[in-house]
Amino acid sequence: MAGIDPDVSVSAHTAGPLPDVPSAPGTFLQDRLAGWISDLTALHELTERLAGTATLDDALHELLDAGATLVGARRGLVVLEPSDRRGPVRTVGLGLSHAELGLIETVPRAATSYGRILEGFPDTEAAPATPDLLGDTGLDPRRREVAALLGYAASYAVPLATGATGPLGAAVWLYDEPAEPLERRRHLVGLYARYAGEHLARLVELERARADVATVTEELLPSRLPRVPGVQLAARHHRGPQGGGDWYDALALPEGALGLAVGSVEGSGPGALAAMGRLRAGLRAYAVMEGEDPVAVLSDLELLLRLTEPARTATALFAHCEPAGRRILLAGAGHTPPLVIGERRTEFVETSVSAPLGMLACWEAPSVEIAPAPGETVLLCTDGLLRRTGEPTDRAFARLHAAAASVPGAVRHDAGAVADHVLHAMLPDGPDHGDATQDVVVLAARFD
C-alpha cells in the first residue's frame, strides 16, 4: 500500500519499551518487514471493504468500524458536513445511541477535537488526540461532564477531506480508559482516512445527483390530483435510484370528464426524464383537444415521440372517464392493462394487444369501453410494479391479480388504501424490494 512509512515503528500498542534483548540484524529486519506486510494486508482489506459500500450510510458505518480496529477503540462517531454547505449532512455513531449522540452534540464544537476539525481551526493539521479527558482540567467543563456521563476517558479524531472538494467532515473514536494510539496506528488510520475521504466525496456527489433527479422527477409529475365529482383518486410513485421514465397524470376535462394516464419511457437517467416530461406535457394537450378518442390521443403521442426521441420507445395507457355515467373509454400502447376491483369481481380489462409507441412504422389499436359499478376501483400501474417482483411476467400478473383480489372490504371505499394494499402485497419488503432500479407507479380511481 503506497504511503506506508518505513521510518515509523512497527509497534501499535501503548505499552512501554521492551527490555533490550540481543538479536541478529537479520532478525530485526525480518520483524520490521513482517510488520509492514501485516499493515499492508490489514489496510488493503479495510479499504477493499470500504470500496464495496455503495451508499453514504454504509460507507460511514464501515469507516467507523475500520477506524476502531486501527486505533484500538470501541466507540466513536463520524460527522459528514461538506464545506461547500450543499449537503448531505450525516451524524453516525458506533456503540452510541441516538440519545448519547445528542448528548455529545451539547458540547461546544470548538471544545472538541472533531469539532475543531469541522470548524476548520488552523491547529488541526495533525489528527488531534485527547489522551485523558477526565484528568485534563484545562478542557471545557461540559466536555469533561459528558465524557464522565457516557463513560469514555480519551478520544482520537481524524479529518475527512480531499484536495478537490476540501473538508468533508471528521471522525472521532472514544476510549474507555485514558489512552492514545502510538505513531504506527496514527500513520495507518491517517492513510485510511485519506482513502475514505476520496470514497466519501464520490458518494456525496452521487447522492446529490440522485437528489437532483428526485427533485426534477417530482416537478415533472402532478403536484396534486384534481377533484372531480363522482370519482376519488390516489397515486403512488416510487422512483428508482437513477430516475426512470415512469409517469402518471390525471386532469379534469370539459363537461365533468376526467383523463387518466400512465406511461413508461425506455431507459433511465436525465434523458428518460426529459422524454417523460415531453410526453406527459404532450398528452395533456392532446387529451384536451381530442380526449374522447383515446386512440387519437396515443397516435398523436406516438408522432411526438418520433419527432423528439426517434431512437426511444415508450408504453402508455390513456383513459377518458365520464364519472357521472361511470363510463370509461381507454386505449393502451404496449402497457400493462388496468384492473377493475370490486366486491363481485377483480379482473384485468381486456385491452387489445398493441406495440409500444415508437416501435412500428405506424401505431394504431382499437379502444375499449368499460363501465365500473358503483364502489369499484380502476387500478392503473406501470410495468415497474411487475418487474420489481423479480418473477416471470405470467407469475407477476397472477400475483398482481391476487393482490387486488385480496383488498379487504373495509378499505375498498378508500382509493389510497386500495393502492397501498396492492403495493404492500406485491412488494412486502418495501418499494426497494426486487429490481429496485425500476420506477413504480400506481394510479387508483374509485367510482361512486
Secondary structure, DSSP 8 states (H G I E B T S, - for coil): -TT--TTS-S--S-S---------HHHHHHHHHHHHHHHHHHHHHHHHHHHT--SHHHHHHHHHHHHHHHHT-SEEEEEE--TTS----EEEEES--HHHHHHHTTS-GGGSHHHHHHTT-TT-SS--EES-TTT-TTS-HHHHHHHHHHT--EEEEEEEEETTTEEEEEEEEEESSS----HHHHHHHHHHHHHHHHHHHHHHHHHHHHHHHHHHHHHHS-SS----TTEEEEEEEE--TT-EEEEEEEEEEGGGEEEEEEEEEEEESHHHHHHHHHHHHHHHHHHHHHTT-HHHHHHHHHHHHHHH-TT--EEEEEEEEEGGGTEEEEEEES----EEE-SS-EEE--------BTSSSS-----EEE---TT-EEEEE-HHHHHTTTS-HHHHHHHHHHHHHT--GGGTT-HHHHHHHHHHHH-TT-TTSS-TTS-EEEEEEEE-
